[in-house]
Amino acid sequence: MPPASTARSTGDFRADRRYEYARAAFDERDFEAAADLARQVLELAPDFAAAHAMLGRALAELGAREEAVGALRQTLVLEPVDELGVRLDLARLGALAPGEAITDGYVRALFDDYAPKFDQHLTQSLHYRGPALIADALRRACSKQTLDYRFGLALDLGCGTGLMAQALEGLCSSIEGVDLSPGMLEKAGKTKLYDALHEGELVSFLSSCASAEADLVVAADVFVYMAALDAAFREAHRVLQREGLFAFTVQAHEREGFILGEDARYAHSETYLRELAETAGFTVVIFERVSTREDRGVPVPGFLCVLQR
């Protein structure tokens, strides 16, 4: 289910109360009750997008695919930015290409809701260690390439609350972050580690940067919310100075290309990433298997890469 905050209110107390009952029924896996209650909400508030999403998800669980797709598509008519994340449901039902499943609007809403509890949940519950792994890989890459383990301007893509800047503290002459979520950027600002923070999509941000102005580009567990990475690689290469480094983590996919996983994140293959690196003009310095986090106590397989311009 998407963040509760994206549901908002119908403005009708009776409808709002029924919607909360529907949410509770869905959480308890009583999908018939959830569908019935969602229909009751829509009788009172026909344009309430969250109820259409609830109806679609409940119907999908009940095996009523065509009805589910219809309800989910109606959600998008009402909320095309897709803060409720129904494009993910449509992709799972085969009604939308996997590469079109995650929108900026969904990611922004997800992380705005997540921001207050992000650091504690990520580091304690999921044992997240992406920034630490990237910082260590950069140290090793610099040693391997006989470079100083210090950087000029660093660009932190999908900076979140600033965990990557904390891992790089004291190593960069300046660091700028970009993120879709205002809530995350507010938290990142409180670290006092960034020289500038930008709200926006990372490829657009990179496109606004001058060529060869950065010494380092990092993306810790950001590409899991992006399908095709061609533009990101191309722009990262353009903004980097000669011998600059591009370091990132992704979830691993063992076949070709990328897939949308059951965890609503994209996973990318080694072949795909190496081909992108070569096409963009990068040299692969480090490419290794890692796990940056756990899912229900099980390490999630991933790749850690450091590329050099």
Secondary structure, 3 states (H helix, E strand, C coil): CCCHHHHCCCCCHHHHHHHHHHHHHHHCCCHHHHHHHHHHHHHHCCCCHHHHHHHHHHHHHCCCHHHHHHHHHHHHHHCCCCCCCHHHHHHHCCCCCHHHCCCHHHHHHHHHHHHHHHHHHHHHHCCCCHHHHHHHHHHHHHHHCCCCCCEEEEEEECCCCCHHHHHCCCCEEEEEEEECCHHHHHHHHCCCCCCEEEECCHHHHHHHCCCCCEEEEEECCCHHHCCCCHHHHHHHHHHEEEEEEEEEEEEEECCCCEEECCCCCEEEEHHHHHHHHHHHCCEEEEEEEECCCEECCEECCEEEEEEEC
